Amino acid sequence: MSPTDRLPFLDGSDPETWKALNDLALEVAVAAESAGLERETRQVMEAGATVQRLAQLPAWRDSALFGQVECAAVTMNARNRISILSEHPVKLRTQPAPSRTT
């Protein structure tokens, strides 16, 4: 295929698949909104995050845009979310947590 050749437009070549993709996109958008993802994204942007950093977030391990502290925070947040979603029981501490020095 040469650079000037165009692939057929999906909506014209396979309207059923196009409709199914649009329906799926709508379901994802509704689910994201009900989970508060759009609201969170707006809040993060208002707090000073850039579009570039948000776009790189899925690849934060390989990105030069995130420092060690930010990578540690993302890791901790991911572990917490997995624990919450799995409904992992939380053990009560019998003693106070050790103090942390930095």
Biopython code that builds the backbone (N, CA, C, O; Angstrom):
import numpy as np
from Bio.PDB.StructureBuilder import StructureBuilder

atoms = [
    (1, "MET", "N", (0.849, -1.174, 0.000)),
    (1, "MET", "CA", (0.000, 0.000, 0.000)),
    (1, "MET", "C", (0.893, 1.235, 0.000)),
    (1, "MET", "O", (1.847, 1.322, 0.774)),
    (2, "SER", "N", (0.587, 2.162, -0.847)),
    (2, "SER", "CA", (1.387, 3.385, -0.919)),
    (2, "SER", "C", (0.840, 4.410, 0.075)),
    (2, "SER", "O", (-0.293, 4.282, 0.541)),
    (3, "PRO", "N", (1.643, 5.424, 0.398)),
    (3, "PRO", "CA", (1.181, 6.433, 1.352)),
    (3, "PRO", "C", (-0.046, 7.200, 0.888)),
    (3, "PRO", "O", (-0.757, 7.786, 1.705)),
    (4, "THR", "N", (-0.302, 7.202, -0.412)),
    (4, "THR", "CA", (-1.467, 7.932, -0.919)),
    (4, "THR", "C", (-2.729, 7.078, -0.929)),
    (4, "THR", "O", (-3.830, 7.606, -1.079)),
    (5, "ASP", "N", (-2.582, 5.760, -0.771)),
    (5, "ASP", "CA", (-3.756, 4.892, -0.717)),
    (5, "ASP", "C", (-4.481, 5.119, 0.601)),
    (5, "ASP", "O", (-3.849, 5.298, 1.642)),
    (6, "ARG", "N", (-5.767, 5.111, 0.553)),
    (6, "ARG", "CA", (-6.568, 5.281, 1.757)),
    (6, "ARG", "C", (-7.271, 3.975, 2.094)),
    (6, "ARG", "O", (-7.749, 3.250, 1.221)),
    (7, "LEU", "N", (-7.315, 3.708, 3.373)),
    (7, "LEU", "CA", (-8.130, 2.582, 3.822)),
    (7, "LEU", "C", (-9.588, 3.001, 3.751)),
    (7, "LEU", "O", (-9.894, 4.188, 3.872)),
    (8, "PRO", "N", (-10.483, 2.060, 3.559)),
    (8, "PRO", "CA", (-11.897, 2.443, 3.505)),
    (8, "PRO", "C", (-12.365, 2.924, 4.882)),
    (8, "PRO", "O", (-11.886, 2.452, 5.913)),
    (9, "PHE", "N", (-13.290, 3.850, 4.880)),
    (9, "PHE", "CA", (-13.862, 4.316, 6.124)),
    (9, "PHE", "C", (-14.758, 3.227, 6.696)),
    (9, "PHE", "O", (-15.587, 2.662, 5.982)),
    (10, "LEU", "N", (-14.596, 2.934, 7.975)),
    (10, "LEU", "CA", (-15.318, 1.830, 8.598)),
    (10, "LEU", "C", (-16.830, 2.064, 8.598)),
    (10, "LEU", "O", (-17.604, 1.120, 8.438)),
    (11, "ASP", "N", (-17.248, 3.306, 8.776)),
    (11, "ASP", "CA", (-18.690, 3.556, 8.817)),
    (11, "ASP", "C", (-19.362, 3.237, 7.491)),
    (11, "ASP", "O", (-20.536, 2.870, 7.458)),
    (12, "GLY", "N", (-18.616, 3.378, 6.390)),
    (12, "GLY", "CA", (-19.182, 3.065, 5.086)),
    (12, "GLY", "C", (-18.973, 1.617, 4.676)),
    (12, "GLY", "O", (-19.833, 1.025, 4.025)),
    (13, "SER", "N", (-17.835, 1.044, 5.054)),
    (13, "SER", "CA", (-17.527, -0.308, 4.605)),
    (13, "SER", "C", (-18.141, -1.387, 5.492)),
    (13, "SER", "O", (-18.418, -2.490, 5.020)),
    (14, "ASP", "N", (-18.356, -1.081, 6.775)),
    (14, "ASP", "CA", (-18.928, -2.069, 7.694)),
    (14, "ASP", "C", (-19.756, -1.342, 8.759)),
    (14, "ASP", "O", (-19.328, -1.199, 9.904)),
    (15, "PRO", "N", (-20.949, -0.886, 8.361)),
    (15, "PRO", "CA", (-21.763, -0.075, 9.274)),
    (15, "PRO", "C", (-22.129, -0.788, 10.581)),
    (15, "PRO", "O", (-22.258, -0.131, 11.614)),
    (16, "GLU", "N", (-22.296, -2.098, 10.560)),
    (16, "GLU", "CA", (-22.651, -2.814, 11.789)),
    (16, "GLU", "C", (-21.510, -2.746, 12.806)),
    (16, "GLU", "O", (-21.737, -2.502, 13.991)),
    (17, "THR", "N", (-20.296, -2.962, 12.333)),
    (17, "THR", "CA", (-19.136, -2.880, 13.224)),
    (17, "THR", "C", (-18.972, -1.460, 13.729)),
    (17, "THR", "O", (-18.665, -1.255, 14.903)),
    (18, "TRP", "N", (-19.169, -0.477, 12.865)),
    (18, "TRP", "CA", (-19.064, 0.927, 13.252)),
    (18, "TRP", "C", (-20.066, 1.257, 14.350)),
    (18, "TRP", "O", (-19.728, 1.940, 15.317)),
    (19, "LYS", "N", (-21.295, 0.775, 14.204)),
    (19, "LYS", "CA", (-22.318, 1.034, 15.216)),
    (19, "LYS", "C", (-21.949, 0.344, 16.528)),
    (19, "LYS", "O", (-22.119, 0.926, 17.600)),
    (20, "ALA", "N", (-21.445, -0.891, 16.454)),
    (20, "ALA", "CA", (-21.055, -1.604, 17.671)),
    (20, "ALA", "C", (-19.931, -0.863, 18.394)),
    (20, "ALA", "O", (-19.946, -0.761, 19.621)),
    (21, "LEU", "N", (-18.955, -0.344, 17.640)),
    (21, "LEU", "CA", (-17.869, 0.419, 18.253)),
    (21, "LEU", "C", (-18.380, 1.696, 18.897)),
    (21, "LEU", "O", (-17.941, 2.063, 19.987)),
    (22, "ASN", "N", (-19.293, 2.367, 18.239)),
    (22, "ASN", "CA", (-19.872, 3.586, 18.813)),
    (22, "ASN", "C", (-20.670, 3.282, 20.072)),
    (22, "ASN", "O", (-20.610, 4.027, 21.050)),
    (23, "ASP", "N", (-21.416, 2.186, 20.044)),
    (23, "ASP", "CA", (-22.179, 1.793, 21.235)),
    (23, "ASP", "C", (-21.246, 1.479, 22.401)),
    (23, "ASP", "O", (-21.513, 1.863, 23.540)),
    (24, "LEU", "N", (-20.151, 0.781, 22.109)),
    (24, "LEU", "CA", (-19.167, 0.468, 23.149)),
    (24, "LEU", "C", (-18.536, 1.745, 23.697)),
    (24, "LEU", "O", (-18.383, 1.890, 24.910)),
    (25, "ALA", "N", (-18.172, 2.662, 22.818)),
    (25, "ALA", "CA", (-17.580, 3.928, 23.257)),
    (25, "ALA", "C", (-18.542, 4.687, 24.165)),
    (25, "ALA", "O", (-18.118, 5.293, 25.150)),
    (26, "LEU", "N", (-19.818, 4.659, 23.844)),
    (26, "LEU", "CA", (-20.813, 5.330, 24.676)),
    (26, "LEU", "C", (-20.902, 4.669, 26.051)),
    (26, "LEU", "O", (-20.974, 5.359, 27.068)),
    (27, "GLU", "N", (-20.896, 3.336, 26.086)),
    (27, "GLU", "CA", (-20.930, 2.623, 27.364)),
    (27, "GLU", "C", (-19.702, 2.950, 28.223)),
    (27, "GLU", "O", (-19.819, 3.142, 29.433)),
    (28, "VAL", "N", (-18.542, 3.010, 27.597)),
    (28, "VAL", "CA", (-17.317, 3.342, 28.322)),
    (28, "VAL", "C", (-17.401, 4.757, 28.869)),
    (28, "VAL", "O", (-17.013, 5.001, 30.011)),
    (29, "ALA", "N", (-17.902, 5.690, 28.073)),
    (29, "ALA", "CA", (-18.033, 7.074, 28.526)),
    (29, "ALA", "C", (-18.989, 7.185, 29.704)),
    (29, "ALA", "O", (-18.718, 7.919, 30.654)),
    (30, "VAL", "N", (-20.095, 6.471, 29.653)),
    (30, "VAL", "CA", (-21.060, 6.486, 30.755)),
    (30, "VAL", "C", (-20.442, 5.883, 32.010)),
    (30, "VAL", "O", (-20.603, 6.422, 33.106)),
    (31, "ALA", "N", (-19.739, 4.770, 31.852)),
    (31, "ALA", "CA", (-19.094, 4.127, 32.998)),
    (31, "ALA", "C", (-18.025, 5.031, 33.601)),
    (31, "ALA", "O", (-17.918, 5.127, 34.824)),
    (32, "ALA", "N", (-17.236, 5.691, 32.766)),
    (32, "ALA", "CA", (-16.195, 6.596, 33.264)),
    (32, "ALA", "C", (-16.809, 7.759, 34.023)),
    (32, "ALA", "O", (-16.314, 8.156, 35.078)),
    (33, "GLU", "N", (-17.890, 8.302, 33.478)),
    (33, "GLU", "CA", (-18.543, 9.417, 34.156)),
    (33, "GLU", "C", (-19.149, 8.976, 35.486)),
    (33, "GLU", "O", (-19.049, 9.695, 36.480)),
    (34, "SER", "N", (-19.774, 7.805, 35.510)),
    (34, "SER", "CA", (-20.374, 7.341, 36.760)),
    (34, "SER", "C", (-19.312, 7.002, 37.799)),
    (34, "SER", "O", (-19.579, 7.048, 39.000)),
    (35, "ALA", "N", (-18.106, 6.661, 37.339)),
    (35, "ALA", "CA", (-16.999, 6.382, 38.264)),
    (35, "ALA", "C", (-16.282, 7.664, 38.679)),
    (35, "ALA", "O", (-15.377, 7.624, 39.512)),
    (36, "GLY", "N", (-16.675, 8.784, 38.112)),
    (36, "GLY", "CA", (-16.078, 10.056, 38.479)),
    (36, "GLY", "C", (-14.782, 10.369, 37.756)),
    (36, "GLY", "O", (-14.064, 11.285, 38.157)),
    (37, "LEU", "N", (-14.463, 9.631, 36.696)),
    (37, "LEU", "CA", (-13.184, 9.836, 36.028)),
    (37, "LEU", "C", (-13.090, 11.190, 35.339)),
    (37, "LEU", "O", (-12.037, 11.826, 35.357)),
    (38, "GLU", "N", (-14.191, 11.634, 34.730)),
    (38, "GLU", "CA", (-14.147, 12.943, 34.078)),
    (38, "GLU", "C", (-13.948, 14.039, 35.113)),
    (38, "GLU", "O", (-13.182, 14.975, 34.886)),
    (39, "ARG", "N", (-14.623, 13.933, 36.230)),
    (39, "ARG", "CA", (-14.498, 14.924, 37.295)),
    (39, "ARG", "C", (-13.070, 14.935, 37.825)),
    (39, "ARG", "O", (-12.487, 16.000, 38.030)),
    (40, "GLU", "N", (-12.505, 13.744, 38.049)),
    (40, "GLU", "CA", (-11.139, 13.657, 38.553)),
    (40, "GLU", "C", (-10.145, 14.255, 37.567)),
    (40, "GLU", "O", (-9.204, 14.937, 37.972)),
    (41, "THR", "N", (-10.343, 14.007, 36.289)),
    (41, "THR", "CA", (-9.437, 14.550, 35.271)),
    (41, "THR", "C", (-9.486, 16.071, 35.293)),
    (41, "THR", "O", (-8.445, 16.725, 35.232)),
    (42, "ARG", "N", (-10.678, 16.639, 35.379)),
    (42, "ARG", "CA", (-10.800, 18.099, 35.454)),
    (42, "ARG", "C", (-10.093, 18.645, 36.696)),
    (42, "ARG", "O", (-9.396, 19.657, 36.625)),
    (43, "GLN", "N", (-10.274, 17.977, 37.817)),
    (43, "GLN", "CA", (-9.636, 18.432, 39.052)),
    (43, "GLN", "C", (-8.118, 18.368, 38.953)),
    (43, "GLN", "O", (-7.423, 19.272, 39.417)),
    (44, "VAL", "N", (-7.609, 17.310, 38.355)),
    (44, "VAL", "CA", (-6.163, 17.168, 38.195)),
    (44, "VAL", "C", (-5.626, 18.263, 37.282)),
    (44, "VAL", "O", (-4.574, 18.839, 37.559)),
    (45, "MET", "N", (-6.332, 18.552, 36.209)),
    (45, "MET", "CA", (-5.903, 19.611, 35.293)),
    (45, "MET", "C", (-5.944, 20.964, 35.994)),
    (45, "MET", "O", (-5.036, 21.777, 35.817)),
    (46, "GLU", "N", (-6.978, 21.213, 36.781)),
    (46, "GLU", "CA", (-7.078, 22.475, 37.515)),
    (46, "GLU", "C", (-5.955, 22.600, 38.541)),
    (46, "GLU", "O", (-5.542, 23.711, 38.876)),
    (47, "ALA", "N", (-5.457, 21.466, 39.042)),
    (47, "ALA", "CA", (-4.373, 21.477, 40.022)),
    (47, "ALA", "C", (-3.008, 21.664, 39.365)),
    (47, "ALA", "O", (-1.997, 21.775, 40.058)),
    (48, "GLY", "N", (-2.975, 21.700, 38.037)),
    (48, "GLY", "CA", (-1.727, 21.995, 37.354)),
    (48, "GLY", "C", (-1.135, 20.881, 36.511)),
    (48, "GLY", "O", (-0.073, 21.072, 35.918)),
    (49, "ALA", "N", (-1.777, 19.734, 36.435)),
    (49, "ALA", "CA", (-1.258, 18.656, 35.583)),
    (49, "ALA", "C", (-1.396, 19.063, 34.119)),
    (49, "ALA", "O", (-2.340, 19.755, 33.738)),
    (50, "THR", "N", (-0.453, 18.626, 33.320)),
    (50, "THR", "CA", (-0.511, 18.930, 31.893)),
    (50, "THR", "C", (-1.110, 17.745, 31.141)),
    (50, "THR", "O", (-1.120, 16.617, 31.635)),
    (51, "VAL", "N", (-1.602, 18.019, 29.954)),
    (51, "VAL", "CA", (-2.139, 16.963, 29.100)),
    (51, "VAL", "C", (-1.042, 15.945, 28.800)),
    (51, "VAL", "O", (-1.297, 14.742, 28.751)),
    (52, "GLN", "N", (0.171, 16.434, 28.601)),
    (52, "GLN", "CA", (1.291, 15.540, 28.290)),
    (52, "GLN", "C", (1.533, 14.559, 29.439)),
    (52, "GLN", "O", (1.728, 13.368, 29.195)),
    (53, "ARG", "N", (1.525, 15.036, 30.684)),
    (53, "ARG", "CA", (1.757, 14.148, 31.822)),
    (53, "ARG", "C", (0.601, 13.171, 31.992)),
    (53, "ARG", "O", (0.826, 12.004, 32.315)),
    (54, "LEU", "N", (-0.631, 13.624, 31.782)),
    (54, "LEU", "CA", (-1.770, 12.709, 31.876)),
    (54, "LEU", "C", (-1.689, 11.636, 30.806)),
    (54, "LEU", "O", (-1.994, 10.472, 31.065)),
    (55, "ALA", "N", (-1.279, 12.020, 29.603)),
    (55, "ALA", "CA", (-1.168, 11.049, 28.513)),
    (55, "ALA", "C", (-0.067, 10.030, 28.796)),
    (55, "ALA", "O", (-0.162, 8.884, 28.357)),
    (56, "GLN", "N", (0.970, 10.429, 29.519)),
    (56, "GLN", "CA", (2.089, 9.537, 29.816)),
    (56, "GLN", "C", (1.845, 8.696, 31.073)),
    (56, "GLN", "O", (2.628, 7.795, 31.373)),
    (57, "LEU", "N", (0.786, 8.979, 31.795)),
    (57, "LEU", "CA", (0.543, 8.270, 33.056)),
    (57, "LEU", "C", (0.504, 6.750, 32.907)),
    (57, "LEU", "O", (1.064, 6.059, 33.757)),
    (58, "PRO", "N", (-0.126, 6.196, 31.874)),
    (58, "PRO", "CA", (-0.100, 4.730, 31.748)),
    (58, "PRO", "C", (1.316, 4.154, 31.578)),
    (58, "PRO", "O", (1.551, 2.985, 31.885)),
    (59, "ALA", "N", (2.237, 4.959, 31.098)),
    (59, "ALA", "CA", (3.615, 4.493, 30.899)),
    (59, "ALA", "C", (4.553, 5.174, 31.891)),
    (59, "ALA", "O", (5.710, 5.446, 31.572)),
    (60, "TRP", "N", (4.053, 5.446, 33.085)),
    (60, "TRP", "CA", (4.824, 6.227, 34.063)),
    (60, "TRP", "C", (6.173, 5.602, 34.387)),
    (60, "TRP", "O", (7.128, 6.326, 34.670)),
    (61, "ARG", "N", (6.277, 4.280, 34.353)),
    (61, "ARG", "CA", (7.563, 3.633, 34.673)),
    (61, "ARG", "C", (8.659, 4.010, 33.680)),
    (61, "ARG", "O", (9.828, 4.125, 34.047)),
    (62, "ASP", "N", (8.275, 4.199, 32.431)),
    (62, "ASP", "CA", (9.241, 4.477, 31.373)),
    (62, "ASP", "C", (9.349, 5.957, 31.029)),
    (62, "ASP", "O", (10.166, 6.340, 30.192)),
    (63, "SER", "N", (8.537, 6.786, 31.662)),
    (63, "SER", "CA", (8.488, 8.195, 31.320)),
    (63, "SER", "C", (9.487, 9.007, 32.132)),
    (63, "SER", "O", (9.672, 8.778, 33.327)),
    (64, "ALA", "N", (10.116, 9.947, 31.470)),
    (64, "ALA", "CA", (11.028, 10.865, 32.159)),
    (64, "ALA", "C", (10.273, 11.996, 32.840)),
    (64, "ALA", "O", (10.878, 12.824, 33.522)),
    (65, "LEU", "N", (8.960, 12.039, 32.663)),
    (65, "LEU", "CA", (8.159, 13.123, 33.236)),
    (65, "LEU", "C", (7.822, 12.923, 34.710)),
    (65, "LEU", "O", (7.317, 13.840, 35.358)),
    (66, "PHE", "N", (8.095, 11.732, 35.247)),
    (66, "PHE", "CA", (7.742, 11.444, 36.632)),
    (66, "PHE", "C", (8.987, 11.121, 37.436)),
    (66, "PHE", "O", (9.806, 10.301, 37.021)),
    (67, "GLY", "N", (9.131, 11.768, 38.593)),
    (67, "GLY", "CA", (10.271, 11.536, 39.467)),
    (67, "GLY", "C", (10.053, 10.336, 40.374)),
    (67, "GLY", "O", (9.014, 9.678, 40.307)),
    (68, "GLN", "N", (11.026, 10.057, 41.214)),
    (68, "GLN", "CA", (10.961, 8.894, 42.106)),
    (68, "GLN", "C", (9.788, 8.983, 43.076)),
    (68, "GLN", "O", (9.107, 7.988, 43.321)),
    (69, "VAL", "N", (9.553, 10.169, 43.625)),
    (69, "VAL", "CA", (8.463, 10.320, 44.594)),
    (69, "VAL", "C", (7.115, 10.089, 43.911)),
    (69, "VAL", "O", (6.238, 9.433, 44.472)),
    (70, "GLU", "N", (6.952, 10.628, 42.704)),
    (70, "GLU", "CA", (5.694, 10.436, 41.980)),
    (70, "GLU", "C", (5.492, 8.969, 41.606)),
    (70, "GLU", "O", (4.375, 8.457, 41.694)),
    (71, "CYS", "N", (6.549, 8.296, 41.195)),
    (71, "CYS", "CA", (6.457, 6.868, 40.853)),
    (71, "CYS", "C", (6.072, 6.054, 42.085)),
    (71, "CYS", "O", (5.268, 5.127, 41.989)),
    (72, "ALA", "N", (6.638, 6.393, 43.234)),
    (72, "ALA", "CA", (6.288, 5.692, 44.468)),
    (72, "ALA", "C", (4.819, 5.925, 44.816)),
    (72, "ALA", "O", (4.133, 5.007, 45.266)),
    (73, "ALA", "N", (4.339, 7.145, 44.610)),
    (73, "ALA", "CA", (2.933, 7.452, 44.902)),
    (73, "ALA", "C", (1.994, 6.685, 43.977)),
    (73, "ALA", "O", (0.963, 6.178, 44.421)),
    (74, "VAL", "N", (2.342, 6.597, 42.700)),
    (74, "VAL", "CA", (1.512, 5.849, 41.745)),
    (74, "VAL", "C", (1.482, 4.375, 42.135)),
    (74, "VAL", "O", (0.427, 3.743, 42.100)),
    (75, "THR", "N", (2.625, 3.834, 42.501)),
    (75, "THR", "CA", (2.694, 2.425, 42.900)),
    (75, "THR", "C", (1.833, 2.174, 44.130)),
    (75, "THR", "O", (1.077, 1.204, 44.179)),
    (76, "MET", "N", (1.950, 3.057, 45.130)),
    (76, "MET", "CA", (1.175, 2.888, 46.352)),
    (76, "MET", "C", (-0.322, 2.992, 46.067)),
    (76, "MET", "O", (-1.117, 2.219, 46.601)),
    (77, "ASN", "N", (-0.699, 3.947, 45.228)),
    (77, "ASN", "CA", (-2.105, 4.127, 44.883)),
    (77, "ASN", "C", (-2.636, 2.894, 44.154)),
    (77, "ASN", "O", (-3.749, 2.446, 44.428)),
    (78, "ALA", "N", (-1.849, 2.344, 43.228)),
    (78, "ALA", "CA", (-2.277, 1.155, 42.485)),
    (78, "ALA", "C", (-2.471, -0.026, 43.434)),
    (78, "ALA", "O", (-3.451, -0.762, 43.319)),
    (79, "ARG", "N", (-1.541, -0.207, 44.369)),
    (79, "ARG", "CA", (-1.665, -1.311, 45.328)),
    (79, "ARG", "C", (-2.910, -1.128, 46.194)),
    (79, "ARG", "O", (-3.622, -2.092, 46.474)),
    (80, "ASN", "N", (-3.170, 0.097, 46.614)),
    (80, "ASN", "CA", (-4.363, 0.353, 47.431)),
    (80, "ASN", "C", (-5.638, 0.056, 46.658)),
    (80, "ASN", "O", (-6.568, -0.548, 47.193)),
    (81, "ARG", "N", (-5.682, 0.478, 45.402)),
    (81, "ARG", "CA", (-6.888, 0.244, 44.600)),
    (81, "ARG", "C", (-7.124, -1.246, 44.371)),
    (81, "ARG", "O", (-8.260, -1.717, 44.431)),
    (82, "ILE", "N", (-6.047, -1.983, 44.110)),
    (82, "ILE", "CA", (-6.190, -3.428, 43.912)),
    (82, "ILE", "C", (-6.708, -4.071, 45.193)),
    (82, "ILE", "O", (-7.584, -4.935, 45.152)),
    (83, "SER", "N", (-6.171, -3.652, 46.313)),
    (83, "SER", "CA", (-6.602, -4.202, 47.597)),
    (83, "SER", "C", (-8.070, -3.893, 47.854)),
    (83, "SER", "O", (-8.823, -4.757, 48.302)),
    (84, "ILE", "N", (-8.469, -2.671, 47.573)),
    (84, "ILE", "CA", (-9.869, -2.275, 47.785)),
    (84, "ILE", "C", (-10.791, -3.058, 46.865)),
    (84, "ILE", "O", (-11.819, -3.571, 47.307)),
    (85, "LEU", "N", (-10.429, -3.155, 45.571)),
    (85, "LEU", "CA", (-11.278, -3.857, 44.615)),
    (85, "LEU", "C", (-11.397, -5.346, 44.928)),
    (85, "LEU", "O", (-12.428, -5.965, 44.665)),
    (86, "SER", "N", (-10.331, -5.914, 45.492)),
    (86, "SER", "CA", (-10.372, -7.339, 45.802)),
    (86, "SER", "C", (-11.079, -7.614, 47.121)),
    (86, "SER", "O", (-11.265, -8.767, 47.510)),
    (87, "GLU", "N", (-11.474, -6.534, 47.813)),
    (87, "GLU", "CA", (-12.136, -6.639, 49.114)),
    (87, "GLU", "C", (-11.268, -7.426, 50.095)),
    (87, "GLU", "O", (-11.763, -8.209, 50.906)),
    (88, "HIS", "N", (-9.976, -7.196, 49.995)),
    (88, "HIS", "CA", (-9.010, -7.837, 50.877)),
    (88, "HIS", "C", (-9.267, -7.366, 52.302)),
    (88, "HIS", "O", (-9.397, -6.164, 52.532)),
    (89, "PRO", "N", (-9.344, -8.283, 53.265)),
    (89, "PRO", "CA", (-9.602, -7.844, 54.634)),
    (89, "PRO", "C", (-8.427, -7.040, 55.186)),
    (89, "PRO", "O", (-7.264, -7.336, 54.913)),
    (90, "VAL", "N", (-8.756, -6.040, 55.951)),
    (90, "VAL", "CA", (-7.739, -5.194, 56.556)),
    (90, "VAL", "C", (-7.472, -5.697, 57.960)),
    (90, "VAL", "O", (-8.395, -5.840, 58.761)),
    (91, "LYS", "N", (-6.221, -5.964, 58.254)),
    (91, "LYS", "CA", (-5.856, -6.428, 59.585)),
    (91, "LYS", "C", (-5.733, -5.228, 60.512)),
    (91, "LYS", "O", (-5.108, -4.226, 60.167)),
    (92, "LEU", "N", (-6.323, -5.337, 61.670)),
    (92, "LEU", "CA", (-6.190, -4.283, 62.652)),
    (92, "LEU", "C", (-4.803, -4.341, 63.268)),
    (92, "LEU", "O", (-4.291, -5.421, 63.563)),
    (93, "ARG", "N", (-4.206, -3.193, 63.458)),
    (93, "ARG", "CA", (-2.891, -3.143, 64.087)),
    (93, "ARG", "C", (-3.060, -3.270, 65.594)),
    (93, "ARG", "O", (-3.943, -2.660, 66.196)),
    (94, "THR", "N", (-2.196, -4.073, 66.178)),
    (94, "THR", "CA", (-2.236, -4.212, 67.621)),
    (94, "THR", "C", (-1.261, -3.245, 68.280)),
    (94, "THR", "O", (-1.344, -2.981, 69.479)),
    (95, "GLN", "N", (-0.333, -2.720, 67.477)),
    (95, "GLN", "CA", (0.638, -1.746, 67.984)),
    (95, "GLN", "C", (0.701, -0.589, 67.004)),
    (95, "GLN", "O", (0.375, -0.745, 65.828)),
    (96, "PRO", "N", (1.120, 0.568, 67.488)),
    (96, "PRO", "CA", (1.225, 1.711, 66.587)),
    (96, "PRO", "C", (2.232, 1.443, 65.475)),
    (96, "PRO", "O", (3.192, 0.694, 65.657)),
    (97, "ALA", "N", (2.005, 2.053, 64.344)),
    (97, "ALA", "CA", (2.931, 1.926, 63.207)),
    (97, "ALA", "C", (4.269, 2.541, 63.587)),
    (97, "ALA", "O", (4.320, 3.543, 64.300)),
    (98, "PRO", "N", (5.342, 1.942, 63.112)),
    (98, "PRO", "CA", (6.664, 2.515, 63.424)),
    (98, "PRO", "C", (6.804, 3.885, 62.779)),
    (98, "PRO", "O", (6.269, 4.132, 61.698)),
    (99, "SER", "N", (7.531, 4.777, 63.454)),
    (99, "SER", "CA", (7.744, 6.105, 62.869)),
    (99, "SER", "C", (8.712, 5.965, 61.727)),
    (99, "SER", "O", (9.624, 5.139, 61.753)),
    (100, "ARG", "N", (8.501, 6.781, 60.732)),
    (100, "ARG", "CA", (9.339, 6.732, 59.535)),
    (100, "ARG", "C", (10.207, 7.957, 59.494)),
    (100, "ARG", "O", (9.727, 9.073, 59.691)),
    (101, "THR", "N", (11.446, 7.768, 59.246)),
    (101, "THR", "CA", (12.356, 8.893, 59.092)),
    (101, "THR", "C", (12.792, 8.958, 57.647)),
    (101, "THR", "O", (12.989, 7.929, 57.002)),
    (102, "THR", "N", (12.941, 10.164, 57.138)),
    (102, "THR", "CA", (13.366, 10.332, 55.741)),
    (102, "THR", "C", (14.713, 10.953, 55.662)),
    (102, "THR", "O", (15.230, 11.170, 54.565)),
]
sb = StructureBuilder()
sb.init_structure("model")
sb.init_model(0)
sb.init_chain("A")
sb.init_seg("    ")
for serial, (resi, resn, name, xyz) in enumerate(atoms, 1):
    if name == "N":
        sb.init_residue(resn, " ", resi, " ")
    sb.init_atom(name, np.array(xyz, "f"), 0.0, 1.0, " ", f" {name:<3s}", serial, name[0])
structure = sb.get_structure()
